[in-house]
Amino acid sequence: MSELIPTAYDDVLYSSYAFSQTHPDRLATLATLFGMMPPPITRCRVLELGCGDGSNLIPMACTLPNSEFVGLDLAARPIVKGQATVEALGLQNITLRQGDVMEVAPDWGQFDYIIAHGLYSWVPAGVQEQILAVCHDRLTTNGVAYVSYNTYPGGHLRQMVRELMRFHTGHITDPAQQIAQARAILRFTADAQPETEAYGAFLRAELKRVTEGEDGYVYHDDLAEINSPVYFHQFAERAARAGLQYLAEADFFEMQDHMFPPQMAETLRQLASKDIILKEQYADFLKCRKFRQTLLCRRQVPLDRTLAPERLTDLYVASAAQPSAPEIDPREPSAAEFRSERGQALATNHPLMKAAMLCLAHSWPRPIGFTELLGQAYARLGERGPNNVGGRAEDIALLGNMVFRAYGKNLVELHVHVPHFELEVSERPTASALARLQIRQGAFVTNVLHGSVKIEDLLGRHLLSLLDGTRDRNALVVQLGALVRSGAATVQKNGTVVENPREIHRLLADGMEEKLRELARLALLVG
């Protein structure tokens, strides 16, 4: 145990959330796609270096009760906060430890998945080496490590802003004043630039980021004493010296080339066939990439980067994309477009893909097993289904390649595991214990799918806190009505605050079912 010396993270707390890209499910999925046989995530050991208050690790422990989780952080205050959350939830499969990464030793045992998010670029070179050493020495044979870090060439641009802010605040010792003055000097510099200048556009974009970002992010990211970007090929070389090899990026779409002109994309594909590191480095130059989330595995593990559709047969598929047209008959020859809220789109005229995307849209947010998805698509097309052996292999290949295409566009998700949650609202609905605890502390909660969800309205937050399985609809309406009567919340109709108690009760009752269905669609209900 390290001596409890206050750190910058004790002085200014760093808000942390769940990061779906670090979840063992994501790591195991990508490992499977590239030919590995990763450890099953339902019975695994996970280590997170720089875990903060456990906001990323604790939700994993909640949904994977037969797995073991260990978190380590140098700052004491976040660990104490996280330990309180662990105790409040009664979790027995997670340990949060205050200590130094340099202390991780063989007696910690082996881990199937190791996470180091937001740590590598903000520690000295010796600690960076130790992070990679831990990822090798403490990783099981087929385990996967996640390391995020700032990169060049985009890091050069971000460093200009960082150096400006640090120069201006170098004489200030109070963290709040440092943050305020950092924003002030950036605004001063941005305002001095002509609207048409590229430099001014860049500064205004950075000003927006720094102004809208939380204080903790500005203090620990932009004003940190250490913030060392690295070129990807340099990181890959360091990983290789530690006995590790590049597996993938945690966001699969970041490895794709479809956004480039055809000739550039073809050049990148040729590079990838010979040297994946070289291809990824040139992609960084083309994108001016600032940040990477890289997955590593042991050097001896054989990888196969050919995306084989048969590897999907044990995976689950999900998509939030909805059809652009209200009524689509997948059997018609016309093309159909499916679009996500984030703007990604996929157009297809193939009946099987249209049917599959309609199935996914209907099922969202619940993933569907790939084989089951094929069967549901057959049913929509009025065909016999996957028992029609004559067409099965061909259709698996066809649908599989289409799923890979959509996955590369960030239009579908792939999973090795689906945790339990309810889409049908029961008589006495139950939200996850973690979400009910989190909503009492702020607007952000972690859903069962390890996503961060913001509950915007006060009544919605209060409703979520009440869903412990003991209250039916009427009891929930009564509790919300009491909150309104106390003056802490209001009910509005057509933009006007409603004062009449009976009308308030009626409006709350009428809106209750839709509110509960909304929480279910956010994957927050477990019973």
DOTITI-956314 format. One record per atom (N, C-alpha, C): residue in three letters; x, y, z. Coordinates in steps of 0.1 Angstrom, whole numbers, plus 5000, padded with zeros to 4 digits. Layout:
! DOTITI-956314
ALAXYZ
...
END
This chain:
! DOTITI-956314
MET500949885000
MET500050005000
MET500950125000
SER500650224991
SER501450344990
SER501050435002
GLU502050515006
GLU501750615016
GLU500750715010
LEU499750755018
LEU498650835014
LEU499050985012
ILE499851005002
ILE500251144998
ILE499251194989
PRO498651314992
PRO497651374983
PRO498151394969
THR497351364959
THR497651384945
THR496751484939
ALA497051524927
ALA496251624920
ALA494851574919
TYR494651444918
TYR493351384917
TYR492551384930
ASP493251404941
ASP492651434954
ASP492251574955
ASP493051664949
ASP492751814950
ASP491451844942
VAL491451794929
VAL490351824920
VAL489851684915
LEU488651644919
LEU488151514916
LEU487951514901
TYR488151394895
TYR488051374880
TYR486751294878
SER485751354872
SER484451284870
SER484751164861
SER484251044865
SER484550924857
SER483150854854
TYR483150794843
TYR481850724839
TYR482250584834
ALA481250514830
ALA481450384824
ALA481850404809
PHE482850324805
PHE483250334791
PHE483050194784
SER482050194775
SER481650064769
SER482850004762
GLN483750084756
GLN484850034748
GLN485849964757
THR485849974770
THR486749904779
THR486149774784
HIS484949744782
HIS484249634788
HIS484849504783
PRO485049404791
PRO485449274786
PRO484649224774
ASP483449254774
ASP482549214762
ASP483149264749
ARG483549394749
ARG484149454737
ARG485449394734
LEU486249374744
LEU487649324742
LEU487549174737
ALA486649094742
ALA486448954738
ALA485848954724
THR484949044721
THR484349044708
THR485449064697
LEU486249164699
LEU487249194689
LEU488349084688
ALA488649024699
ALA489548914699
ALA489048794691
THR487748774693
THR487048664686
THR487048684671
LEU486848814667
LEU486748844653
LEU488148824646
PHE489248844653
PHE490548834648
PHE491248694651
GLY490348594654
GLY490848464654
GLY491348414668
MET491148494678
MET491548444692
MET490448364698
MET490748304709
MET489848234717
MET489948294731
PRO489348414733
PRO489548484746
PRO488748414757
PRO489248434770
PRO488548374781
PRO487048424782
PRO486148334786
PRO484748374787
PRO484548484798
ILE483848584794
ILE483748704803
ILE482848674815
THR482048574814
THR481148544826
THR481948484837
ARG483148434835
ARG484048384846
ARG485448424842
CYS485848554846
CYS487148604842
CYS487648694854
ARG488948734853
ARG489448824862
ARG489848954854
VAL489549064860
VAL489749194853
VAL490549284862
LEU491549354857
LEU492349454864
LEU492149584857
GLU491849694865
GLU491849824859
GLU492949914866
LEU493849964858
LEU494850054863
LEU494450194862
GLY494450274873
GLY493950414872
GLY492450404872
CYS491850334881
CYS490350304881
CYS489550424887
GLY490250524893
GLY489450634898
GLY488550584909
ASP487250624909
ASP486350584919
ASP485550454916
GLY486050394905
GLY485450264902
GLY484150274893
SER483950394888
SER482750414880
SER482650324867
ASN483850284862
ASN483850204851
ASN483850054855
LEU484450024866
LEU484649884870
LEU483449824878
ILE482849914886
ILE481749864895
ILE480549814887
PRO480149884876
PRO479049834868
PRO479349694862
MET480649664858
MET480949534853
MET480749434864
ALA481149464876
ALA481049374887
ALA479549344890
CYS478649434888
CYS477249424890
CYS476649324880
THR477049334867
THR476449244857
THR477149114854
LEU478349104860
LEU479148974858
LEU479448924872
PRO478548874879
PRO478748834894
PRO479648724896
ASN479948644886
ASN480848524887
ASN482248564883
SER482548684879
SER483848734876
SER484448814887
GLU485748834887
GLU486448904897
GLU487049034892
PHE486949144899
PHE487449274894
PHE488349334905
VAL489449384900
VAL490449454909
VAL490749594903
GLY490549694910
GLY490949834906
GLY492049894914
LEU492849974908
LEU494050034914
LEU494050184910
ASP494250264920
ASP494450414917
ASP495350474928
LEU496150564923
LEU497150634933
LEU496350734942
ALA495350794937
ALA494550894945
ALA493650824956
ALA493750874968
ALA493050804979
ALA491550844979
ARG491150974977
ARG489751014978
ARG488850934968
PRO489250924955
PRO488350844946
PRO488150704951
ILE489250644956
ILE489150504960
ILE488250494972
VAL488250584981
VAL487350584993
VAL485950594988
LYS485750684979
LYS484350704973
LYS483850574967
GLY484750504959
GLY484350384952
GLY484150274962
GLN484950264972
GLN484750154982
GLN483350174989
ALA482950294991
ALA481650324997
ALA480550274988
THR480650294975
THR479650244965
THR479650094965
VAL480850034965
VAL480849884966
VAL480149834978
GLU480349894989
GLU479749855002
GLU478249875001
ALA477849984996
ALA476350014995
ALA475649914986
LEU476349864976
LEU475749764967
LEU475849624971
GLY476749604982
GLY476949464987
GLY477649374978
LEU478549434969
LEU479349354960
LEU480449284967
GLN480649154963
GLN481649074969
GLN482749034959
ASN482549074946
ASN483549034936
ASN484449144931
ILE484549254938
ILE485349364934
ILE486149414945
THR487449454943
THR488349514952
THR488949634946
LEU488749754953
LEU489449874949
LEU490549904958
ARG491749924953
ARG492949944961
ARG493650074958
GLN494050144968
GLN494850264967
GLN496250224966
GLY496950264955
GLY498350224954
GLY498950264941
ASP500250234939
ASP501050274928
ASP501050154918
VAL500950194905
VAL501150094894
VAL502450014895
MET503450084900
MET504750024902
MET504749904912
GLU503749904920
GLU503649794930
GLU502949664926
VAL502449664914
VAL501749544909
VAL502749434907
ALA502549324914
ALA503549224915
ALA502949084912
PRO503848984910
PRO503348844907
PRO502248794916
ASP502248834929
ASP501248784939
ASP499848844936
TRP499748934927
TRP498448984922
TRP497748874914
GLY498548784908
GLY497948674900
GLY497848724886
GLN497148644878
GLN496948664864
GLN495548724861
PHE495348804850
PHE494148864847
PHE493848834832
ASP492548804829
ASP492148784816
ASP491948914808
TYR491649014815
TYR491449144808
TYR492049254817
ILE492849344811
ILE493549454818
ILE493149584811
ILE492749684819
ILE492349814814
ILE493149924819
ALA493650004810
ALA494350134814
ALA493850244806
HIS492750304811
HIS492050414803
HIS492450544809
GLY492950644800
GLY493250774805
GLY494450784815
LEU495350694813
LEU496450684823
LEU497850694816
TYR498050624805
TYR499350614798
TYR500050744795
SER499250834789
SER499850964785
SER500151064796
TRP499651034808
TRP499751124819
TRP500651084830
VAL501550984827
VAL502450934837
VAL503850944831
PRO504950944840
PRO506350944835
PRO506650814827
ALA507750824819
ALA508150724810
ALA508350584817
GLY508850594829
GLY509050464837
GLY507750394840
VAL506750474843
VAL505450424847
VAL504750374834
GLN504950434823
GLN504450384810
GLN505050254807
GLU506350234809
GLU506950104807
GLU506249994816
GLN506050034829
GLN505449944838
GLN504049904834
ILE503250004829
ILE501949964824
ILE501949854814
LEU502849874804
LEU502949764794
LEU503549634800
ALA504449644809
ALA504949524816
ALA503849454823
VAL502949524830
VAL501849464837
VAL500949394827
CYS500649464816
CYS499849414805
CYS500349284800
HIS501649264800
HIS502249134795
HIS502349034807
ASP502949074818
ASP503348984828
ASP502048934836
ARG501049014837
ARG499848974845
ARG498748924836
LEU498948914823
LEU497848884813
LEU497948734811
THR496748664811
THR496648524808
THR497048504793
THR497248384789
THR497748344776
THR496848404765
ASN495548394766
ASN494648444755
ASN493948574760
GLY494548644770
GLY493948764775
GLY494148884766
VAL493348994769
VAL493449114761
VAL493549234770
ALA494449324766
ALA494649444774
ALA494249564766
TYR493649664773
TYR493149794766
TYR494049904772
VAL494649984763
VAL495450104767
VAL495050214758
SER494550324764
SER494250444757
SER495350554759
TYR495550634749
TYR496650734750
TYR496450834739
ASN497150954741
ASN497151064731
ASN498151034720
THR497751074708
THR498651044697
THR498951164689
TYR500051154681
TYR500451244671
TYR499951184658
PRO499651264647
PRO499951404646
PRO499051504653
GLY497751454655
GLY496751544661
GLY497251604674
GLY498051524682
GLY498551574694
GLY499351704694
HIS499951724682
HIS500751854680
HIS499751974682
LEU498651964676
LEU497652074676
LEU497152094690
ARG496851984697
ARG496351994711
ARG497452044720
GLN498652014717
GLN499752054726
GLN499952204725
MET499752264713
MET499852414712
MET498952484722
VAL497652434723
VAL496752494732
VAL497152464747
ARG497552344749
ARG497952314763
ARG499152404767
GLU500152424759
GLU501252504762
GLU500852644765
LEU499952694757
LEU499452834759
LEU498852844773
MET497952754776
MET497252764789
MET498252744801
ARG499152654799
ARG500152624810
ARG501052744812
PHE501452814801
PHE502252934802
PHE501553044810
HIS500253054806
HIS499453164812
HIS499153144827
THR499053014831
THR498652984845
THR499852934853
GLY501052944848
GLY502152884855
GLY502452944869
HIS502053064871
HIS502253134884
HIS501153114894
ILE500053044890
ILE498853034898
ILE498852894905
THR498552904918
THR498552774926
THR497152724929
ASP496252804929
ASP494852764932
ASP494252694920
PRO493752564921
PRO493252494909
PRO492052564902
ALA491152624910
ALA489952684904
ALA490452804896
GLN491352884901
GLN491852994893
GLN492652954881
GLN493452844882
GLN494152794870
GLN493152764859
ILE492052694863
ILE491052654853
ILE490352774847
ALA490052864855
ALA489352994850
ALA490253064841
GLN491553084845
GLN492453164837
GLN492853084824
ALA492952954824
ALA493152874812
ALA492152904802
ARG490852904806
ARG489752924797
ARG489853074792
ALA490153164801
ALA490253304797
ALA491253334786
ILE492453274788
ILE493553304778
ILE493253244765
LEU492553124765
LEU492153064753
LEU491153144745
ARG490153194753
ARG489153284747
ARG489753414741
PHE490653474749
PHE491353594744
PHE492053564731
THR492753454730
THR493553424718
THR492653394706
ALA491553314709
ALA490653284698
ALA489953404693
ASP489553494702
ASP488853624698
ASP489753714690
ALA491053694691
ALA491953784683
ALA492053744669
GLN491553624665
GLN491753574652
GLN490653614642
PRO490953644630
PRO489953674620
PRO489053544617
GLU487853574614
GLU486853464612
GLU487353364601
THR488053414591
THR488353334579
THR489653254581
GLU490453284592
GLU491653214594
GLU491453074599
ALA492252984594
ALA492152844598
ALA492652824613
TYR493652904617
TYR494052904630
TYR492952944640
GLY492253044636
GLY491153094644
GLY490052984646
ALA489752914635
ALA488652814635
ALA489152704645
PHE490352664644
PHE490952564653
PHE490852614668
LEU491252734670
LEU491252784684
LEU489752794690
ARG488852834681
ARG487452834686
ARG486852704689
ALA487252604681
ALA486852464684
ALA487452414697
GLU488752444700
GLU489352414712
GLU488752484724
LEU488352614722
LEU487752694732
LEU486352624736
LYS485652584726
LYS484352514729
LYS484552394737
ARG485552314733
ARG485852194741
ARG486252224755
VAL487152324757
VAL487652354771
VAL486552424779
THR485752504773
THR484652574780
THR483552474784
GLU483152394775
GLU482052294778
GLU482452174786
GLY483752154787
GLY484252034794
GLY484252064809
GLU484151954817
GLU484151964832
GLU485452024837
ASP485452084848
ASP486652144854
ASP487752034855
GLY487351914860
GLY488351814862
GLY489051774849
TYR488351774838
TYR489051734826
TYR490051844822
VAL489651964823
VAL490652074820
VAL491852064828
TYR491652044841
TYR492752044851
TYR493651934849
HIS493051814847
HIS493951694846
HIS494351654832
ASP493651704822
ASP494151674808
ASP494951784802
ASP494451904802
ASP495052014795
ASP496152084804
LEU495952094817
LEU496852154826
LEU497852064833
ALA497751934831
ALA498551834838
ALA500051864835
GLU500751834845
GLU502251844844
GLU502751754833
ILE502251634832
ILE502651544821
ILE501451514812
ASN501651534799
ASN500651494789
ASN501551464777
SER501851334774
SER502851304764
SER502251214753
PRO501851284742
PRO501351204731
PRO502551124725
VAL502151024716
VAL503150944710
VAL502650904696
TYR503450884687
TYR503050824674
TYR502650684676
PHE501650634668
PHE501250504670
PHE502350404668
HIS503150424658
HIS504250324655
HIS505150314667
GLN505350424674
GLN506250424686
GLN505550344697
PHE504250364699
PHE503550284709
PHE503650134706
ALA503450104693
ALA503449964689
ALA504849904692
GLU505949984689
GLU507249934692
GLU507549914707
ARG507050004715
ARG507149984730
ARG506349864734
ALA505249844729
ALA504449724732
ALA505149594728
ALA505749594716
ALA506549484712
ALA507649454721
ARG508349554726
ARG509549534735
ARG509049464748
ALA507749494751
ALA507249434764
ALA506649294761
GLY506749244749
GLY506249114746
GLY504749114742
LEU504249224737
LEU502849234733
LEU502749264718
GLN501549244712
GLN501349274698
GLN500049354697
TYR499949424686
TYR498749504683
TYR497649404679
LEU496449424685
LEU495349344682
LEU494349424674
ALA493849534679
ALA492849614672
ALA492649744680
GLU491749824674
GLU491249944682
GLU489949904688
ALA489649954700
ALA488449924707
ALA487249954700
ASP487250064692
ASP486250104683
ASP486550054669
PHE485949944665
PHE486249884652
PHE486249974640
PHE485250064641
PHE485050154629
PHE486250244627
GLU487050264638
GLU488250354637
GLU489350284628
MET489250154626
MET490250084618
MET489850084603
GLN488750144599
GLN488150124586
GLN488750234577
ASP488550214564
ASP489050314554
ASP488050354544
HIS486750324547
HIS485650364537
HIS485450514536
MET485950584546
MET485750734546
MET486750804536
PHE487750734532
PHE488750794523
PHE488350774508
PRO488850854499
PRO488650834485
PRO489150694481
PRO488550624471
PRO488850484468
PRO490350454466
GLN491050544459
GLN492450514457
GLN493250514470
MET492950604479
MET493650604492
MET493250484500
ALA491950444500
ALA491550324507
ALA492250204502
GLU492350194489
GLU493050074483
GLU494450074488
THR495150184488
THR496550194492
THR496650144507
LEU495750184515
LEU495750144529
LEU495549994531
ARG494649944522
ARG494349794523
ARG495649714519
GLN496349764509
GLN497549704505
GLN498549704516
LEU498649824523
LEU499549834534
LEU499149734545
ALA497849724548
ALA497449634559
ALA497749494556
SER497749454544
SER498049314540
SER499449274543
LYS500349384543
LYS501749354546
LYS502249394560
ASP501649504565
ASP502149554578
ASP501049644584
ILE500249584593
ILE499149654599
ILE499549774607
ILE500749774613
ILE501249894620
ILE501450004611
LEU502149984600
LEU502350084590
LEU501050144585
LYS500050054582
LYS498750104577
LYS498150194587
GLU498050154600
GLU497450234610
GLU498150364612
GLN499450364611
GLN500250494612
GLN499850594601
TYR499850544589
TYR499450634578
TYR498050674579
ALA497150594584
ALA495750634587
ALA495750744597
ASP496550744607
ASP496650854617
ASP497050984610
PHE497950974601
PHE498351094594
PHE497251154586
LEU496451064579
LEU495351104571
LEU494251164579
LYS494051114591
LYS492951154600
LYS493351264610
CYS494651294611
CYS495151384621
CYS494651334635
ARG494851204637
ARG494251144649
ARG494951204662
LYS494151224672
LYS494651274685
LYS494651174696
PHE493851064695
PHE493650974706
PHE493350834701
ARG493950734708
ARG493750594704
ARG493350514716
GLN492550404713
GLN492150314723
GLN492550174718
THR493750134721
THR494350014715
THR494249894723
LEU493949784717
LEU493849644723
LEU495149574720
LEU495749514730
LEU496949434729
LEU496749294734
CYS497549204728
CYS497649064734
CYS499049014734
ARG499248894739
ARG500648844739
ARG501148824725
ARG502448844724
ARG503048834710
ARG502948694704
GLN502848584712
GLN502848454707
GLN501448414702
VAL500448484705
VAL499048454701
VAL498948464686
PRO498548364679
PRO498248374664
PRO497048454661
LEU497048544652
LEU495948624648
LEU495648604634
ASP494348614630
ASP493848604617
ASP492948724614
ARG493448824606
ARG492748944604
ARG491648934593
THR491548814587
THR490548794577
THR489148784584
LEU488248864582
LEU486948864588
LEU486148754583
ALA486048644590
ALA485248534585
ALA483848534591
PRO482848524582
PRO481448534587
PRO481148424597
GLU481748314596
GLU481448204606
GLU481848234620
ARG482748334622
ARG483048374636
ARG481948454642
LEU480948494634
LEU479748564640
LEU478748474646
THR478848344643
THR477748254647
THR477548244662
ASP478648274670
ASP478548274684
ASP478348414690
LEU478148514682
LEU478048654687
LEU476648704686
TYR476448814692
TYR475148884692
TYR475249014685
VAL474149054678
VAL474149174670
VAL473049264675
ALA473349394676
ALA472349494680
ALA472549614671
SER471449694669
SER471549814662
SER470449914666
ALA470850034668
ALA469850144671
ALA469350204658
ALA469850164647
ALA469450234634
ALA467950204631
GLN467250304627
GLN465850284623
GLN465650314609
PRO464650244603
PRO464450264588
PRO463950414586
SER464450464575
SER464050604571
SER462650614567
ALA462050514561
ALA460650504557
ALA459850434568
PRO458550474570
PRO457750414581
PRO457450264578
GLU457150234565
GLU456750094561
GLU457750044551
ILE458449934554
ILE459349874545
ILE459049734543
ASP458849684531
ASP458649544528
ASP459949494522
PRO460649414530
PRO462049374526
PRO462049294513
ARG460849244508
ARG460849164496
ARG460749254484
GLU460449384485
GLU460349474474
GLU461849504469
PRO461949524456
PRO463349544451
PRO463949674454
SER463249774458
SER463749904461
SER464749904473
ALA465650004473
ALA466650014484
ALA465950074496
ALA466450034508
ALA465950094520
ALA467150154528
GLU466950264535
GLU467950324543
GLU467650304558
PHE468750274565
PHE468650264580
PHE469650364585
ARG469150444595
ARG470050554600
ARG469950564615
SER471150584621
SER471250594635
SER471050744640
GLU470850764653
GLU470750904658
GLU471950984656
ARG473150914655
ARG474450984653
ARG474751014639
GLY473850974630
GLY473951014616
GLY474550904607
GLN475050794612
GLN475550684604
GLN474350624596
ALA474550584583
ALA473550534575
ALA473950424567
LEU473050334564
LEU473350214555
LEU472150204546
ALA472450194533
ALA471350174523
ALA471650034516
THR470549964515
THR470649824509
THR469449794502
ASN469549724491
ASN468349664484
ASN468249514485
HIS469149454493
HIS469149314494
HIS468049274504
PRO467149184501
PRO466049144510
PRO466549094523
LEU467549014523
LEU467948954536
LEU468549054546
MET469349154540
MET469849254549
MET468749354554
LYS467849384545
LYS466649474549
LYS465849404560
ALA465649274558
ALA464849204568
ALA465649194582
ALA466949174581
ALA467749164593
ALA467749304600
MET467949414593
MET467949544599
MET466649574605
LEU465549534599
LEU464249564605
LEU464049484618
CYS464549364619
CYS464549284631
CYS465349344642
LEU466549404639
LEU467349464649
LEU466749594654
ALA466049674645
ALA465449794649
ALA464249764658
HIS463549654656
HIS462449614664
HIS462949574678
SER464049504678
SER464549444691
SER465349544699
TRP465849654694
TRP466749744701
TRP466049784715
PRO466849784726
PRO468349774726
PRO468849624729
ARG467949524728
ARG468349394731
ARG469049334719
PRO470249284721
PRO470949214710
PRO470349084706
ILE470549044694
ILE470048914689
ILE471148824685
GLY471148704688
GLY472248604684
GLY472248604669
PHE473448594663
PHE473548604648
PHE472748494642
THR472748374647
THR471948264640
THR470448294642
GLU470048344654
GLU468648374656
GLU468248494646
LEU469148584644
LEU468848694635
LEU468648644621
LEU469448554617
LEU469148494604
LEU467848424603
GLY467448354613
GLY466148294614
GLY464948394614
GLN465148504621
GLN464148604621
GLN464048674608
ALA465148694601
ALA465148754588
ALA464448664578
TYR464648534579
TYR463948444570
TYR462448454572
ALA462048464585
ALA460648474588
ALA459948594582
ARG460648704583
ARG460148834577
ARG459948814562
LEU460848734556
LEU460748714542
LEU459848604538
GLY459248544548
GLY458248434545
GLY458948304540
GLU460148284544
GLU460948164539
GLU460948064551
ARG461447944547
ARG461447834557
ARG462347864569
GLY463447934567
GLY464347964578
GLY465547884577
PRO466447894588
PRO467747834587
PRO467847684586
ASN466647614588
ASN466647464586
ASN466747424572
ASN466547524563
ASN466747504549
ASN468247494546
VAL468747374548
VAL470247364548
VAL470847404535
GLY470147384524
GLY470747414511
GLY471247564510
GLY470547654516
GLY470947794515
GLY471647844527
ARG471847764538
ARG472347824551
ARG473747874549
ALA474747804544
ALA476047844544
ALA476147974535
GLU475447984524
GLU475548094515
GLU474948214523
ASP473848194530
ASP473248314537
ASP474048354549
ILE474648264556
ILE475548304567
ILE476648394561
ALA477248354550
ALA478348434544
ALA477748574540
LEU476548574534
LEU476048694529
LEU475648794540
LEU474948744550
LEU474548824561
LEU475748864569
GLY476648774571
GLY477848804579
GLY478648914573
ASN478848914560
ASN479649024553
ASN478849154554
MET477549144553
MET476749274555
MET476849324569
VAL476849234579
VAL477049284593
VAL478349344595
PHE479449284589
PHE480749344590
PHE480749484584
ARG480149494573
ARG480049624566
ARG479349734576
ALA478249694582
ALA477549784591
ALA478349804603
TYR479049704608
TYR479849714620
TYR481049814618
GLY481549814606
GLY482649904602
GLY482150044601
LYS480850064599
LYS480350204598
LYS479750244612
ASN479950164622
ASN479450194636
ASN477950194636
LEU477350114627
LEU475850114626
LEU475249994634
VAL476049894636
VAL475649774645
VAL476749754655
GLU476249694666
GLU477149644677
GLU477249494676
LEU478449444681
LEU478649304683
LEU479049274697
HIS478549164702
HIS478749124716
HIS478948974717
VAL479748934728
VAL479848794731
VAL478948754742
HIS478348854749
HIS477448824761
HIS476348934761
VAL475248894766
VAL474048984768
VAL473648974782
PRO473849074790
PRO473349074804
PRO471849074805
HIS471349044816
HIS469849034818
HIS469349184820
PHE468349214812
PHE467549334815
PHE466149314809
GLU465149394813
GLU463849374809
GLU463349494800
LEU462749454789
LEU462149544780
LEU460649554782
GLU460049454788
GLU458649454792
GLU458549504806
VAL457749604809
VAL457549664822
VAL456649584831
SER457149534842
SER456349454851
SER455349534859
GLU454549464867
GLU453549534875
GLU454249624886
ARG455349564891
ARG456149644901
ARG457549644896
PRO457849744887
PRO459149744880
PRO460349774889
THR461449714885
THR462649724893
THR463749774884
ALA464449884888
ALA465649934881
ALA466849874888
SER467949874881
SER469149814887
SER469549894899
ALA470049814909
ALA470449884922
ALA471549984919
LEU472449964910
LEU473450064907
LEU472850194902
ALA471850184892
ALA471250304887
ALA470450374898
ARG469850304907
ARG469050374917
ARG469950444927
LEU471150384929
LEU472150454938
LEU472750574931
GLN473050564918
GLN473750674910
GLN472750794909
ILE471450764906
ILE470550874903
ILE470350964915
ARG470650914927
ARG470551004939
ARG471751094940
GLN472751074932
GLN474051154933
GLN474151244921
GLY473351224910
GLY473551314898
GLY472651264887
ALA472751324876
ALA471851294864
ALA472351174856
PHE473651134857
PHE474151024849
PHE474050894857
VAL473650794849
VAL473650654855
VAL474250564845
THR474650444849
THR475150344840
THR474050234838
ASN473750204825
ASN472750104823
ASN473349964823
VAL472549864821
VAL472949724822
VAL473949694810
LEU473849764799
LEU474749744788
LEU476049824789
HIS476349874800
HIS477549954803
HIS477650084795
GLY476450144793
GLY476450274787
GLY476050384797
SER476550504795
SER476250614804
SER474950684798
VAL473950694807
VAL472650754803
VAL472450874812
LYS471950984806
LYS471651104814
LYS470151114815
ILE469551114827
ILE468151134829
ILE467951284831
GLU467351354821
GLU467251494821
GLU466351554832
ASP465151504833
ASP464151574842
ASP464151524856
LEU463851614865
LEU463851584879
LEU462751474882
LEU461651474876
LEU460651374879
LEU461051234874
GLY461751234863
GLY462351114857
GLY463351054867
ARG464251144872
ARG465251094881
ARG464651034894
HIS463651104899
HIS462951064911
HIS462250924909
LEU461550914897
LEU460950794894
LEU461950674894
LEU463050694887
LEU464050584887
LEU464450544901
SER464650644910
SER465050604924
SER464050524931
LEU462750534927
LEU461650464934
LEU461450324929
LEU462150284918
LEU461850154912
LEU462650044918
ASP462250004931
ASP462949904938
ASP462149774938
GLY461049764930
GLY460249644929
GLY459149634940
THR458949734948
THR457949734958
THR456649814955
ARG456749894944
ARG455649984941
ARG455049954928
ASP453649964927
ASP452949954915
ASP452750094909
ARG452050094898
ARG451850224891
ARG451250334900
ASN450250294907
ASN449550394915
ASN450450444926
ALA451250354932
ALA452150404943
ALA453150494937
LEU453650464925
LEU454650554919
LEU454050694916
VAL452750694911
VAL452150824909
VAL451950904922
VAL451550834932
VAL451450904945
VAL452750964950
GLN453850894949
GLN455150944953
GLN455651064944
LEU455351054931
LEU455751164923
LEU454851294926
GLY453551264929
GLY452751374933
GLY453151444945
ALA453651364955
ALA454151424967
ALA455351514965
LEU456151474955
LEU457351554951
LEU456951684945
VAL455851684937
VAL455351804931
VAL454751894942
ARG453951834951
ARG453351914961
ARG454351984970
SER455551924972
SER456551984980
SER457252104974
GLY456952124961
GLY457552234954
GLY458852204947
ALA459352084949
ALA460652044943
ALA460652024928
ALA459451994923
ALA459251964909
ALA457952024904
THR457752034891
THR456552084886
THR456051994874
VAL454751994872
VAL454151934860
VAL453552034851
GLN453952024838
GLN453452124829
GLN452552064818
LYS451652144813
LYS450852114802
LYS450852224792
ASN451252194780
ASN451352304769
ASN452152414774
GLY453252384781
GLY454252494785
GLY453852564797
THR452652534803
THR452152604815
THR452252514827
VAL452652564839
VAL452752484851
VAL451352454856
VAL451052334859
VAL449752284863
VAL449652304879
GLU448652364884
GLU448552384898
GLU447452294905
ASN446452254897
ASN445352174903
ASN445852034906
PRO445651994919
PRO446151864924
PRO445551744916
ARG444251744912
ARG443651634905
ARG444251634891
GLU444451744885
GLU445051744871
GLU446451694871
ILE447151734882
ILE448551684883
ILE448551534884
HIS447651484893
HIS447551334894
HIS447251264881
ARG446351324874
ARG445851264861
ARG447051264851
LEU447751374850
LEU448851384840
LEU449951294844
LEU450251284857
LEU451351184861
LEU450951044858
ALA449651004860
ALA449150874857
ALA449150844842
ASP448750944834
ASP448650924820
ASP450050904814
GLY451050974820
GLY452450964814
GLY453250854820
MET452750784830
MET453650694837
MET454050574828
GLU453150524820
GLU453550404812
GLU454650434802
GLU454550554796
GLU455550594786
GLU456850614793
LYS456850674805
LYS458150694813
LYS458750564816
LEU457950464820
LEU458550334824
LEU459050264811
ARG458350274800
ARG458850214788
ARG460150284783
GLU460250414785
GLU461450484782
GLU462650434790
LEU462450414803
LEU463550354811
LEU463850214807
ALA462850144803
ALA463150004798
ALA464050014785
ARG463650104776
ARG464450114763
ARG465850164766
LEU466050224777
LEU467450264781
LEU468150154788
ALA467650034789
ALA468249914795
ALA468549944810
LEU467650004817
LEU467750034831
LEU466949944840
LEU466049864834
LEU465149784842
LEU465549634842
VAL465549574854
VAL465949434855
VAL464849344860
GLY463649394863
GLY462549314867
GLY461249394868
END
